[in-house]
Each structure stands twice: as structure tokens, then as C-alpha cells.
Amino acid sequence: MNVPLLDLRAQFITIKEEILAATMEVYESQRFIMGPKVEELEHAIAAYTGVKHAVGVSSGTDALLISLMSAHVNPGDLVITSPYTFFSTAGCIARLGAAPVFVDIDERTYNMDPDLLDEKVSSMNQEARSRIRAIIPVHLFGQCADMDRIGTAAKSLGAVIIEDAAQAIGAEYQSSDGSLHRAGSMGAYGCLSFFPSKNLGSFGDAGMVTTGSDEAYEQLSVLRVHGSKPKYYHKVIGGNFRLDALQAAILLVKFNHLDQWTEKRRENASTYRALFADKGLEQVGLPYEHNGRHIYNQFVIKVGPERDGLKAYLSEQGIGTEVYYPVPLHAQECFSYLGYRPEDFPAALDAAARTLALPIYPELEYEQLEYIVETIYAFYAAHKA
């Protein structure tokens, strides 16, 4: 049986006619950059996330970059974030001349550990604390970070929170008072990615910034068009961060199916749990659900030093997997100037060595999930022998 890590063609078949009609409408209009389709998507995402404004941009990476620019992150500033995430989180900080300050992850959720955040802040002298301009928590794999604790730390520092919600559209965090908050609604800015592999994926690069602030909305709207307002008049230097109308039209079609697809991902996660339990595979650590709604952009298991052998075996049996992420950011060569040692963040290092993402996309059939778990069981049976 062949089970790819992600099968976008299976999804496309179900919405093909809707997509063709939506894109034909854009072709007929000849409005390809910004315009009414982008505005319609912005309103839909703002309402879905639970914020006042959303600003369509050219990618998830540019969502992070423009948010940092809007928050006035400058050379010499410090931005606290996670060492265990996709490169753009820290890359955008460095591009502005600021320095990423890493805080290790919780080994269960893979998100920033709030206890270690408090320790990091407490250990910094006043001069360093005064340079912290922002905190970027990452809602990794589709589950929100502990935003109550992170919010308290940010408030004590006078720092802006920029949520990296690239993998978490529709994820929810349950606050200590019992209230639920959508990813992207708990900071000054929320950054979404619509990269094709995301739960809500475009047919190319696209992204969105969410915000509850009128002032931030105005800044973002100006920054994404080279800092011009009105056209050809520039008070600030921005960038070309505009969203294509074609991508917005495609995303509007997919948006109508998003909650259905998310629930199917969650059902698949529950099926995995039952199948792993039936096989008694206690050596396989399953995703930990904490304080809210996990939307399973990835279904990540944690195993032992045999991870690479398991990955190779699954590939031989036609099952696609992925390692997110094999080298934590603090150990990347381009960040060597920061002076971190690999062992400085042991939880991130451990996750990089032991985690493996399994297929979780909505179109998976029960037989495919069963085959994946059976194959993992066969690997460990042979390994034990």
C-alpha cells in the first residue's frame, strides 16, 4: 500500500470544479494583485480567528517579517523565540538586525516552555531586558503555546507578542479562566501561512497577519505596498508583501471546507491513538494535547534512537514520513555567531533526534491508518527479535 505524507491531489479532486470557477472569475476580472478577493479573504480570516483585522501578505515568512517591522524591531533589539521551529521564525528576526534569544521547548508539546522563559528573563540583566522588543511563541504542529504564561512574561518586559500561527489556523487555547481563544488572536500580531501543505493551503505562497489594533492594521497595510500612502509617496520603507488575487480566490474556496477537514484530521489522530493502543506500542510517544483544540497540521510521534531506521523502513513499505526539524535553530551554522552550544537546549535537541511525522491529511482511509500502525508494529517486532 502507498501512503504519502500528504496527498493534495486527493483533496483537489473533491473541490476541482469550485476551484476552476473561482479562478476563472479572477481571469475574467484581470485583477491579479490585491483587490476584492483579497479583501473578502481578509474579512473571513479575521472573523474566523476572532480579531478585528487581517492583512493578506505574500507568504507566512513575510507575515512574520512585516509584523516585526510594524512592531519597530530594529538592529540591536532582542526577540525571544523557540529553537525548535521552521527557519523563518528566527531568520526574519536576524534579517532586521535583531538577535533571536532562544528558550527551550516543553518536551511534551514542543512549544516554548514557560518555566524556562521565566528563568531566561530572570537571568538577564536590566540592559538586556530593556532590549527585548518582542516574544514570538510558535504554535507548533497545530497546538497553541501556553499563552497565559507567555503573556505575563511579555507584559513584565513591555514586549510585543507576535504569534507564529503558521501551522495552527483554527487551533484554540483554553485560558486559565476557561475562555477559548483562537491562534492568532492572543498577541499584538498573529502570523498565518497558507503554504500548500498547511491545513488551509494555497496553490503557491501566501500568508496573513491578524491584529486587533487599528494602528497596527494601518501600519501593515502601508508596509506591504513598499510603505506608500498614497501611491508613490513613501513616509516609511516597506516591502512588496502583497497577496495575489488568484491565491485568495483559491483559499476562499478551501476556507469553506476548513472546519470539516480539521475535524477529519482530529478523527484520524483519535484513530491513530486507538490503533497504537491496540498494538501495545508503548515505545511510541504520541502527541500530547494540552489546553485546547489541536488541529494536527502534523501528527508527530516520538521514538528512540531507532528513529532513522524506522523512517527508512516505513519508506520501503510505501509510507511517507518527515522529520520536523532535524537541526534546531540554535545549532544552525548561520546562527553560530550567537554563541550557543548544541547542548544548551536539550529538549529541542532530543526532539530533533527522536520525532517523526506520520500522514494525517483528511482524505486518509481507515485502512491506510491501520497499515501505517501495522507497519510500525512489524518494525518493532523485528527490532526486538
Secondary structure, 3 states (H helix, E strand, C coil): CCECCCCHHHHHHHHHHHHHHHHHHHHHHCCCECCHHHHHHHHHHHHHHCCCEEEEECCHHHHHHHHHHHCCCCCCCEEEECCCCCCHHHHHHHHCCCEEEECCECCCCCCECHHHHHHHHHHCCHHHHHCEEEEECECHHHCCCCHHHHHHHHHHHCCEEEEECCCCCCCEEECCCCCEEECCCCCCEEEEECCCCCCCCCCCCCEEEEECCHHHHHHHHHHCECCECCCCCECCCCCECCCEHHHHHHHHHHHCCHHHHHHHHHHHHHHHHHHHHHHCCCCCECCCCCCEECCCCCEEEECCCCHHHHHHHHHHCCECCECCCCCCHHHCHHHHHHCCCHHHCHHHHHHHHHEEEECCCCCCCHHHHHHHHHHHHHHHHHHHC
